[in-house]
Amino acid sequence: RWAAATPDRTFVAQRGADGTWLHLTYAAMLTRARAVGQALLDAGVTAERPLAILSDNSLEHATLMMGAMWAGVPYVSVSVAYALVSSDFARLRHILGVVTPGLVYAAHEGFGRAISAVVPADVPVVLGRGELPDRASTPFAAMLATEPGPALAAAHAAVGPDTVAKILFTSGSASAPKGVITTQRMLCANQQMLRQCMAFLADEPPVLLDWLPWSHTFGGSHNLGIALYNGGSLFIDDGKPTPSAFAQTVRNLKDVSPTVYFNVPKGLEELVNAMDHDTALRDAFFRKVKAIMFAAAGLSQAVWDKLDQHAIAACGERVRVLTSLGMTETAPSCVFIVGTHARSGHIGLPCPGVETKLVPLQGKLEVRFRGPNVMPGYWREPALTAAAFDGDGFYRTGDAVRLVDPDDLALGLMFDGRIAEDFKLSTGTFVSVGPLRARITLQGHPYVQDAVLTGLNRDQLGALVFP
C-alpha cells in the first residue's frame, strides 16, 4: 500500500559506518522484500522450516522480515545475546531445536562460533558481511539480486489472516523460552486497536526513533508495526539506556525529532536526567512529539513528573504520557490508557475488540484476554498451549490487576503484580511483591533503581536494593 501511495517516503533508516543516515523508502523496501522472498523460497524455507535471524536491528533485518512475510513463510528474530554473550548457547540451541529453521541469517562473522555450535550442517547460512572460516555461506547481496518469479507470486497470493508471520520467543525468565505463534490477523488487529487508542497516528505519518530489539514484542511487533501500519518512518537508534550507549541516543534525538516516542522506564529516566543539563536535547525532543509511551515495566512517578516539567519548559504544556499492558502472546497490547488522569501504576482500559475477564485467584484478580490479537498457541508445544487458556478460551496472563476506583470503571485498571511472584511469610502474611516493589523504588528515587524482595517462609520481609 505505502509503496504505491508514498513510494519515496522513508520506511526504515539507520546510521551508516560514516555516521550519515541510510534510508530505505517504501518503494525500495518492496523491491528488496520481493527479491528476498523469492530467495527464501529458493532456499527451501517453508511454513515448517522458518527463517531464523541473528542480528541487531538493521536495514537487512527489516528486509528479511518483510521478505518472509511477503512470501508467507515465518521468521524468528532471535535475541543476539543468546549467540554473542552466552557461553553455552543453551537458549539458542533450544530455540533453533524447536524451530528447525530452513535458513539462518547472521549479520556478521562474529556469530560464527554460535553457528558452528548450534546450527546443523545441512542448514544454509547467509551472512550480512564477512565469511565463516569453517562453513560455506551466502552473502546477503546475493539474496537481493534474486529475480522474483511465479513461485513468489503464488506464495504471496496465498497469504491470509491466519498465515503465521513470525514466531516470537518469550524471554524465558521463569522457564525455557516459548515460541509464540504470531499470525497476520494478530498483528493487523492489534495495530488497528492501537490506532484507535492513539487516534493521532491517523493525522500524520508517525516518525519513530527506536532502539528496542525486534526479537521482543515491544520493538518488533508494536513499534515497527506502528510505523508500517500508518505509513510512518522508523529511525533505528543505535544507542541504549546504558551509561556507555545513551550518548548515541542523545545524538540521534537531536537529529530526529520523533512525533511519538516509545521506551522502557529506564530509557525515560536516562532521558529526563540528560535533559536536566542539555536544553538542546530537551527542545529537540519536544519539538514534534505528540505522546510518550512506556511499557515492559512500571514508571516511577518521580520520572513521570520530570517528563511533565521538561515538556512545560520546552513547549508550554504537558505531553501526554501513555502506557499499556501487553505481552508477546497478545501481539502485544490488550489494555491501554488514553485519558489525562494517568498516574504511575495505571494501565487503562481494554483495547477495542479485546474481551477481558477478571478472575479471583490467590486473593487477587488475574486478568485474562480473548480476541483477534491473541495467539493460537505456542509453536510445537501442545501441552503448554492447552495450559495457557481457560475453559472459555481466555488467555491466562498470570498478571494481577485491580480497579482504580470500583465506583468509576472509566478510570480503568491498575497493575497489581505477577501472581506467581507473590509469597507468604512464616506468620501467614501474604506479600504482594509488585506493588511493594513499586513503592520501594518510588520512595527511594533517585537513589533506588530496583529491589528484589525476600522472606518466603521467613519471619521477616527483606529487600535487596539496587542503587
C-alpha positions as CSV (number, residue, x, y, z in Angstrom):
1,R,0.0,0.0,0.0
2,W,2.5,2.6,1.1
3,A,5.0,1.7,-1.7
4,A,2.2,2.8,-4.1
5,A,0.9,5.7,-2.2
6,T,4.1,7.2,-0.9
7,P,7.0,5.4,-2.7
8,D,9.7,8.0,-1.7
9,R,8.9,8.2,2.0
10,T,11.4,6.7,4.3
11,F,10.3,3.4,5.9
12,V,13.4,2.5,7.9
13,A,16.7,4.4,8.3
14,Q,20.0,3.5,10.0
15,R,23.3,5.3,10.5
16,G,26.0,4.0,8.2
17,A,29.6,3.5,9.1
18,D,30.4,7.2,8.3
19,G,27.6,8.3,10.7
20,T,25.2,9.5,8.0
21,W,21.6,8.2,7.8
22,L,20.9,5.5,5.2
23,H,17.3,5.4,4.2
24,L,15.1,2.7,2.7
25,T,12.0,4.1,1.2
26,Y,8.7,2.1,0.9
27,A,9.3,1.5,-2.8
28,A,12.9,0.3,-2.2
29,M,11.7,-2.0,0.6
30,L,9.1,-3.6,-1.6
31,T,11.7,-4.3,-4.3
32,R,14.1,-5.8,-1.7
33,A,11.3,-7.8,0.0
34,R,10.2,-9.4,-3.2
35,A,13.8,-10.4,-4.1
36,V,14.4,-11.8,-0.6
37,G,11.1,-13.6,-0.6
38,Q,12.0,-15.4,-3.8
39,A,15.4,-16.2,-2.4
40,L,13.9,-17.7,0.7
41,L,11.6,-19.9,-1.3
42,D,14.5,-21.0,-3.5
43,A,16.5,-21.9,-0.4
44,G,13.7,-24.2,0.9
45,V,12.3,-22.0,3.6
46,T,8.7,-23.1,4.3
47,A,6.0,-22.9,6.9
48,E,7.6,-25.8,8.7
49,R,11.2,-24.7,8.2
50,P,11.2,-21.0,9.1
51,L,13.8,-18.3,8.6
52,A,16.0,-17.6,11.7
53,I,17.6,-14.2,12.1
54,L,20.6,-13.5,14.2
55,S,21.0,-9.7,14.1
56,D,20.6,-6.5,15.8
57,N,18.0,-4.1,14.3
58,S,19.2,-3.2,10.8
59,L,18.1,-2.5,7.3
60,E,19.0,-6.1,6.4
61,H,17.0,-7.4,9.3
62,A,14.0,-5.3,8.3
63,T,14.3,-6.5,4.7
64,L,14.4,-10.2,5.8
65,M,11.3,-9.7,7.9
66,M,9.4,-8.0,5.1
67,G,10.6,-10.6,2.5
68,A,9.5,-13.5,4.7
69,M,6.0,-12.1,5.2
70,W,5.7,-11.3,1.5
71,A,6.5,-14.9,0.7
72,G,4.2,-16.2,3.5
73,V,6.9,-18.0,5.4
74,P,7.5,-17.5,9.2
75,Y,10.6,-15.9,10.6
76,V,12.2,-15.9,14.0
77,S,14.2,-12.9,15.2
78,V,16.5,-14.4,18.0
79,S,17.9,-12.3,20.8
80,V,21.6,-11.6,19.8
81,A,22.7,-12.2,23.4
82,Y,21.9,-15.8,23.0
83,A,24.6,-16.0,20.3
84,L,27.1,-13.4,21.3
85,V,27.0,-13.3,25.1
86,S,26.1,-16.8,26.1
87,S,28.9,-19.2,26.8
88,D,27.0,-22.4,26.2
89,F,24.4,-21.2,23.7
90,A,21.7,-23.2,25.6
91,R,18.8,-20.9,24.8
92,L,19.9,-20.5,21.1
93,R,20.1,-24.3,20.9
94,H,16.7,-24.7,22.4
95,I,15.1,-22.1,20.1
96,L,16.6,-23.5,16.9
97,G,15.8,-27.0,18.0
98,V,12.1,-26.1,18.4
99,V,12.0,-24.0,15.2
100,T,14.1,-26.3,12.9
101,P,15.0,-23.4,10.6
102,G,15.3,-23.8,6.8
103,L,17.8,-21.0,6.7
104,V,19.8,-19.0,9.2
105,Y,20.8,-15.3,8.6
106,A,23.6,-13.8,10.7
107,A,24.6,-10.2,10.5
108,H,28.4,-10.8,10.5
109,E,31.1,-13.4,11.1
110,G,31.0,-12.7,14.8
111,F,28.2,-15.1,15.0
112,G,30.4,-17.9,13.7
113,R,31.1,-19.6,17.0
114,A,27.4,-19.9,17.8
115,I,26.6,-21.1,14.3
116,S,29.3,-23.8,14.5
117,A,28.0,-25.0,17.8
118,V,24.3,-24.9,17.2
119,V,23.2,-24.7,13.5
120,P,23.0,-28.1,11.8
121,A,25.4,-28.6,8.9
122,D,22.7,-29.1,6.3
123,V,21.0,-25.7,7.1
124,P,22.2,-22.9,4.7
125,V,23.7,-19.8,6.2
126,V,23.5,-16.3,4.8
127,L,25.9,-13.6,6.1
128,G,25.4,-9.8,6.1
129,R,29.1,-9.3,5.9
130,G,32.3,-11.3,6.2
131,E,32.9,-15.1,5.9
132,L,32.9,-18.1,8.2
133,P,36.2,-19.9,8.4
134,D,34.8,-23.4,8.7
135,R,31.5,-23.2,6.9
136,A,30.1,-22.2,3.5
137,S,27.8,-19.2,3.5
138,T,26.0,-17.0,1.0
139,P,26.3,-13.2,1.1
140,F,23.1,-11.2,1.7
141,A,23.8,-9.3,-1.5
142,A,23.0,-12.5,-3.4
143,M,19.5,-12.6,-2.0
144,L,18.9,-9.0,-3.1
145,A,20.0,-10.0,-6.6
146,T,17.4,-12.7,-6.9
147,E,14.7,-12.2,-9.6
148,P,11.1,-12.7,-8.3
149,G,9.2,-15.3,-10.2
150,P,5.9,-17.2,-10.4
151,A,6.6,-19.2,-7.2
152,L,6.7,-16.0,-5.2
153,A,3.6,-14.6,-6.8
154,A,1.7,-17.8,-5.9
155,A,3.1,-17.8,-2.4
156,H,2.1,-14.2,-1.8
157,A,-1.4,-14.8,-3.2
158,A,-1.9,-17.5,-0.6
159,V,-1.1,-15.2,2.4
160,G,-4.1,-14.7,4.6
161,P,-5.2,-13.6,8.1
162,D,-4.1,-16.9,9.7
163,T,-0.8,-17.1,7.9
164,V,2.0,-17.3,10.5
165,A,4.0,-14.1,10.2
166,K,6.6,-14.9,12.8
167,I,7.4,-17.0,15.9
168,L,8.4,-14.7,18.7
169,F,10.0,-16.3,21.7
170,T,9.3,-15.2,25.2
171,S,12.1,-14.0,27.4
172,G,12.2,-17.3,29.3
173,S,12.6,-15.6,32.7
174,A,10.8,-18.4,34.5
175,S,11.2,-21.3,32.1
176,A,12.7,-22.2,28.7
177,P,11.7,-19.6,26.0
178,K,8.3,-20.4,24.4
179,G,7.7,-19.7,20.7
180,V,4.6,-17.6,20.3
181,I,2.8,-18.2,17.0
182,T,2.1,-14.7,15.7
183,T,-0.3,-14.5,12.8
184,Q,-1.1,-11.7,10.3
185,R,-4.5,-11.4,11.9
186,M,-2.9,-10.8,15.3
187,L,-0.6,-8.1,14.0
188,C,-3.2,-6.3,11.9
189,A,-5.9,-6.4,14.6
190,N,-3.5,-5.1,17.3
191,Q,-2.3,-2.2,15.0
192,Q,-5.9,-1.2,14.4
193,M,-6.6,-1.3,18.1
194,L,-3.5,0.9,18.7
195,R,-4.6,3.4,16.0
196,Q,-8.0,3.7,17.7
197,C,-6.3,4.2,21.1
198,M,-3.8,6.7,19.7
199,A,-6.0,8.5,17.2
200,F,-3.3,11.0,16.3
201,L,-1.5,8.3,14.4
202,A,-4.0,8.8,11.6
203,D,-3.4,12.5,11.4
204,E,0.1,12.3,10.0
205,P,2.7,9.6,9.3
206,P,4.4,8.9,12.6
207,V,8.2,9.3,13.0
208,L,9.9,7.0,15.5
209,L,13.4,6.8,16.8
210,D,13.7,3.4,18.5
211,W,16.3,1.1,19.9
212,L,14.0,-1.7,21.2
213,P,15.1,-5.0,19.7
214,W,12.9,-6.7,17.1
215,S,13.4,-10.0,18.9
216,H,11.0,-8.6,21.5
217,T,7.3,-7.8,21.0
218,F,7.6,-4.1,22.1
219,G,10.1,-3.3,19.4
220,G,9.3,-5.9,16.7
221,S,5.5,-6.0,16.8
222,H,4.4,-2.8,18.5
223,N,6.8,-0.1,17.3
224,L,7.9,-1.4,13.9
225,G,4.2,-2.3,13.3
226,I,3.1,1.3,14.1
227,A,5.5,2.7,11.5
228,L,4.4,0.2,8.8
229,Y,0.6,0.2,9.5
230,N,0.5,4.0,9.5
231,G,2.9,4.8,6.7
232,G,5.5,6.2,9.0
233,S,9.2,6.2,9.3
234,L,11.3,4.3,11.9
235,F,14.9,5.5,12.6
236,I,16.9,2.8,14.2
237,D,18.5,4.2,17.4
238,D,22.0,2.6,17.8
239,G,22.0,3.8,21.5
240,K,20.6,2.1,24.5
241,P,19.6,3.2,28.1
242,T,23.0,2.3,29.5
243,P,25.9,4.6,30.7
244,S,28.1,3.6,27.7
245,A,25.5,3.9,25.0
246,F,23.0,6.6,25.9
247,A,25.1,9.3,24.4
248,Q,24.2,7.8,21.0
249,T,20.5,8.1,21.8
250,V,21.1,11.8,22.7
251,R,22.9,12.4,19.4
252,N,20.1,10.7,17.5
253,L,17.3,12.6,19.2
254,K,18.9,15.8,18.3
255,D,19.0,14.7,14.7
256,V,15.5,13.1,14.6
257,S,12.6,14.7,16.5
258,P,10.1,11.9,16.9
259,T,6.4,12.5,16.7
260,V,5.7,9.7,19.2
261,Y,8.3,8.1,21.5
262,F,8.4,4.6,22.9
263,N,10.8,3.4,25.5
264,V,11.1,1.3,28.7
265,P,11.1,3.2,32.0
266,K,14.9,3.1,32.4
267,G,15.2,4.8,29.0
268,L,12.9,7.6,30.0
269,E,14.8,8.0,33.3
270,E,18.0,8.4,31.4
271,L,16.3,10.9,29.1
272,V,15.0,13.2,31.7
273,N,18.3,13.1,33.6
274,A,20.1,14.1,30.4
275,M,17.6,16.9,29.8
276,D,18.4,18.4,33.2
277,H,21.6,19.8,31.8
278,D,21.0,19.7,28.0
279,T,18.3,22.1,26.8
280,A,19.2,21.4,23.2
281,L,18.2,17.8,23.7
282,R,15.0,18.8,25.6
283,D,13.9,21.2,22.8
284,A,14.7,18.8,20.0
285,F,12.8,16.0,21.7
286,F,9.7,18.1,22.4
287,R,9.7,19.9,19.1
288,K,7.2,17.5,17.4
289,V,6.3,14.7,19.9
290,K,2.6,14.1,20.4
291,A,2.9,11.4,23.0
292,I,5.4,9.4,25.1
293,M,4.7,5.8,25.9
294,F,6.4,3.4,28.2
295,A,5.9,-0.3,28.7
296,A,7.6,-3.5,29.9
297,A,7.8,-2.2,33.5
298,G,6.4,0.5,35.7
299,L,7.5,4.1,35.5
300,S,8.1,5.9,38.8
301,Q,6.0,8.9,39.5
302,A,9.2,11.0,40.0
303,V,10.3,10.3,36.5
304,W,6.8,11.0,35.2
305,D,6.8,14.3,37.0
306,K,10.1,15.3,35.5
307,L,8.9,14.5,32.0
308,D,6.0,16.9,32.6
309,Q,8.3,19.6,33.9
310,H,10.6,19.3,30.9
311,A,7.6,19.4,28.5
312,I,6.2,22.5,30.1
313,A,9.7,24.2,29.9
314,A,10.1,23.2,26.2
315,C,6.6,23.8,24.8
316,G,4.4,25.3,27.5
317,E,2.3,22.3,28.2
318,R,2.4,18.7,29.2
319,V,2.8,16.0,26.6
320,R,0.5,13.0,27.1
321,V,2.3,10.0,28.7
322,L,0.7,6.7,27.8
323,T,1.2,3.1,28.9
324,S,-0.3,-0.3,28.2
325,L,-0.5,-3.8,29.4
326,G,0.6,-6.3,26.8
327,M,2.6,-9.4,26.2
328,T,4.1,-11.5,23.5
329,E,1.1,-13.7,23.4
330,T,-1.2,-10.8,22.5
331,A,0.8,-9.1,19.8
332,P,1.2,-7.2,22.3
333,S,-1.4,-4.6,23.6
334,C,-4.5,-5.6,25.5
335,V,-5.1,-2.7,27.9
336,F,-4.3,0.9,27.0
337,I,-4.5,4.2,28.9
338,V,-5.9,7.1,26.9
339,G,-7.1,9.6,29.5
340,T,-5.4,12.6,31.1
341,H,-5.8,11.2,34.6
342,A,-3.0,8.6,34.3
343,R,-0.6,8.2,37.1
344,S,2.1,5.7,37.9
345,G,0.6,2.2,38.1
346,H,-2.4,2.9,35.9
347,I,-2.7,0.8,32.8
348,G,-6.1,1.9,31.4
349,L,-9.0,0.1,29.8
350,P,-9.2,-2.9,27.4
351,C,-8.4,-2.1,23.8
352,P,-11.2,-2.1,21.3
353,G,-12.1,-5.7,20.3
354,V,-10.4,-7.3,23.4
355,E,-12.6,-9.3,25.7
356,T,-11.4,-9.1,29.3
357,K,-12.1,-11.3,32.2
358,L,-11.1,-10.7,35.8
359,V,-10.8,-13.9,37.8
360,P,-10.3,-14.1,41.6
361,L,-7.1,-16.0,42.2
362,Q,-5.0,-16.2,45.4
363,G,-6.5,-13.1,46.8
364,K,-6.1,-11.1,43.7
365,L,-7.8,-10.6,40.3
366,E,-6.0,-12.3,37.4
367,V,-6.7,-10.6,34.1
368,R,-7.4,-12.8,31.1
369,F,-7.9,-11.9,27.4
370,R,-9.7,-13.2,24.3
371,G,-9.7,-11.5,20.9
372,P,-8.2,-11.4,17.4
373,N,-4.8,-10.3,18.8
374,V,-4.4,-13.4,21.0
375,M,-2.1,-16.2,19.8
376,P,-3.5,-19.5,18.7
377,G,-0.8,-21.2,20.7
378,Y,2.9,-21.9,21.2
379,W,5.0,-23.3,18.4
380,R,5.1,-27.1,18.6
381,E,4.1,-27.1,22.3
382,P,0.6,-28.5,22.6
383,A,0.7,-29.1,26.3
384,L,1.8,-25.5,27.1
385,T,-0.8,-24.2,24.6
386,A,-3.6,-26.1,26.4
387,A,-2.4,-24.8,29.8
388,A,-2.3,-21.2,28.6
389,F,-6.1,-21.0,28.1
390,D,-9.1,-21.4,30.4
391,G,-12.3,-23.3,29.5
392,D,-13.8,-20.2,27.8
393,G,-10.8,-19.7,25.6
394,F,-9.3,-16.7,27.5
395,Y,-5.5,-16.5,27.7
396,R,-4.3,-16.8,31.3
397,T,-1.8,-13.9,31.7
398,G,-0.6,-14.5,35.3
399,D,-0.9,-10.7,35.8
400,A,-3.0,-9.3,38.6
401,V,-4.9,-6.0,38.3
402,R,-7.3,-4.0,40.4
403,L,-9.8,-1.2,39.7
404,V,-8.5,2.3,40.1
405,D,-11.9,3.2,41.6
406,P,-14.6,0.4,41.9
407,D,-17.3,3.2,41.7
408,D,-15.9,4.6,38.4
409,L,-14.9,1.9,35.9
410,A,-14.0,4.6,33.3
411,L,-10.8,5.2,35.3
412,G,-9.7,1.7,34.3
413,L,-7.2,-0.7,35.9
414,M,-4.0,-0.7,37.9
415,F,-1.3,-3.3,37.6
416,D,-1.2,-5.3,40.8
417,G,1.9,-7.5,40.2
418,R,2.6,-11.0,38.9
419,I,0.6,-13.7,40.8
420,A,3.4,-16.2,40.6
421,E,5.9,-13.9,42.3
422,D,3.8,-13.3,45.5
423,F,4.6,-15.3,48.6
424,K,3.8,-15.7,52.3
425,L,5.9,-15.0,55.4
426,S,6.1,-17.7,58.2
427,T,3.4,-15.6,60.0
428,G,1.0,-16.3,57.2
429,T,1.2,-12.7,56.0
430,F,0.8,-12.5,52.2
431,V,3.4,-10.3,50.4
432,S,2.2,-8.7,47.2
433,V,5.5,-8.2,45.5
434,G,4.7,-6.0,42.6
435,P,3.0,-3.1,44.4
436,L,5.5,-3.2,47.3
437,R,8.5,-3.2,44.9
438,A,7.0,-0.2,43.1
439,R,6.6,1.7,46.4
440,I,10.2,0.9,47.4
441,T,11.6,2.3,44.1
442,L,9.2,5.3,44.3
443,Q,10.1,6.2,47.9
444,G,13.8,5.7,47.2
445,H,14.0,7.6,43.9
446,P,16.5,8.6,42.6
447,Y,18.8,6.5,44.8
448,V,16.9,3.2,44.4
449,Q,16.6,1.8,40.9
450,D,15.1,-1.6,41.7
451,A,14.6,-4.1,44.5
452,V,14.2,-7.8,45.0
453,L,12.0,-8.9,47.9
454,T,12.9,-11.8,50.1
455,G,11.3,-13.7,53.0
456,L,9.5,-16.7,51.7
457,N,8.5,-18.8,54.8
458,R,10.7,-16.5,57.0
459,D,9.7,-14.3,59.9
460,Q,10.6,-11.0,58.3
461,L,10.5,-9.4,54.9
462,G,13.8,-8.4,53.3
463,A,14.8,-6.4,50.2
464,L,17.9,-6.4,48.1
465,V,18.1,-2.9,46.8
466,F,19.9,-1.8,43.7
467,P,21.2,1.8,43.6
